[in-house]
Amino acid sequence: MKKITFGTPEKFVPSMFCDNFNYVEKDIKYDVSRIKAKENSKGYTLLLPLGSNEHIYGFGLQLKKSDFKGSKVTIRTNADPVAATGDSHAPVPFFVSTAGYGIYFDTARCVEFDFAAKLTGNAKISESKIMMTTDELYDTNKDDSDGVCAIQIPVAKGIDIYVIEGETITDIVAQYNMLAGGGCNVPKWGLGVFYRCCGSWNQEQVKGIADYFRNKDIPCEILGLEPGWHTRAYSCSYVWSPERYPNPDELIEYVGSRGYHLNLWEHAFTNPEAPFYDEMKDKCGNFDVFNGLVPDFALPEARKIFADYHKENIVKGCIDGFKLDECDSSDYTGGWSFPNLSEFPSGLEGDCYHNLFGTLYAKTMLDALDGKPTLSSIRQFGGLCASYPFVLYSDLYDHKDFIRGCVTSGFSGLLWTPEVRDAKSAEDMKRRLQSVVFSPQCLINAWYCEEAPWLELGCEDDVREILKIREKVVPYLVEAFEKYNKTGVAPMRALVSDYTDDPATYGIDDQYILGENLVVAPMVAGEKSRKVYLPKGEWVDFFTGEKQECGYFEVETDNIPVYKRVG
């Protein structure tokens, strides 16, 4: 790994807020002299050499695409990405190449990457052919000549980049994660089944669902409370509702005595009813959201006010986690968040704060938890976030996109859950549960469901059976997270990550590796069979122990195809 500085880097960058930032320089083979850099009227530009056979992965959680070879990408925070343009809940300025290197760009700006760029003067005379489809006409991958990656960093007058080399993509990403301080520590219970309760429920209804799981012998370790626990939720008061939760201490004691951990929903937009509202007024941005303040968490004093209030008034007993919502913005589809031109007292600008918001919010809430182990939930992350024990989730719900998130999140030091909410059928419910069981956080987010969402579908027995599989998966995840913490190897990875020398893995975005030895190939409702690819090696069926030959094969099953590497 080697750091290269171009021009004058900006002050507010992800590494500034990374407490465990750990840069250890080593010699690299990458020819840094081939990088061309200059300032222009829009900011700062870089041109990187790019081979014709390089396949490109990364840029954070990407739900619409995995391989960005020949693509243009603008990484910006957006709750509702509709195309493979780089928009994401968690955009990360980091990519990896099958050519044996990756580059982290230490910036909070919405960077533009163009992997289809060709410099003038290098054109070849190509075959004369009439293209008869738009796919063929605009296929940038058909050009076998070398090019450049053209990068525009808005506003900036310089940047630090970190070039990382390794034998596989897994090696490269692991070094990036160690740059951030290593993967997060998580408690074993955090890997159990997590059920978020209906947002309108009251104290007695929450106790009822706690009893339901225990009486029905359905695994569940964590219960989550949604917006109704606040007196005001959009924006938030951070005060228990006396109508719905007249005795929160009694509730906390009750669910704790039944073996549950309790997780509380909130967002950072602070309602005038919040007890610390006046104290926060001069430490926030110049635009309200949901009629509430936007705290400037880049200010240590703002983080302290917010964290201390939670520590002293909220975090008690079995409350050891939070769901940090609405920190991902919806400027490009819904328009509810603060504008990019917002100003914050720290000096941060709105576009940068959008890309740092989740990181700074998580940092604040870890202070509030004051050392309590957690595996919490969050809606936005960015660069250098591997050490934060938070899992990303989404308001989107396409099952295939959610599976793709399992593949792409591991390229960028992120954790992702293909959470389950409702389902169109019993088959849809089972297929979604099968996916989430084989992921870092087994989350059922029933925030708008008046009863457990499988009851009306008549598949309670199937749900019990599937969730009990999670108990068998947890030991694999415990080992995976221990390795993640010590070595940076992500617990959930694309096949190309481990098998970078196998071109057959380059386009696979519906299978992933979980832990050290499992290959998971989820299926969606309506699929009775699917094609599976297993790389070179010895494999057995996870459920039956039967030997499975490597390569491509077709599998037909009502279960989820999972295979374990032997040895």
Helices and strands as residue ranges (DSSP letters): E 2-8, G 14-17, G 32-34, E 36-40, E 43-50, E 56-58, E 72-74, E 94-97, E 101-105, E 112-117, H 134-137, G 140-142, E 147-154, E 157-165, H 169-179, G 188-191, E 193-196, H 203-215, E 222-225, G 227-229, H 248-257, E 261-266, H 277-280, G 281-283, H 300-313, E 319-324, H 350-369, E 376-378, E 390-392, H 399-408, G 409-411, H 426-437, E 442-445, H 460-487, E 492-493, H 495-498, G 503-505, E 512-514, E 518-520, E 529-534, E 539-541, E 547-548, E 551-556, E 562-565
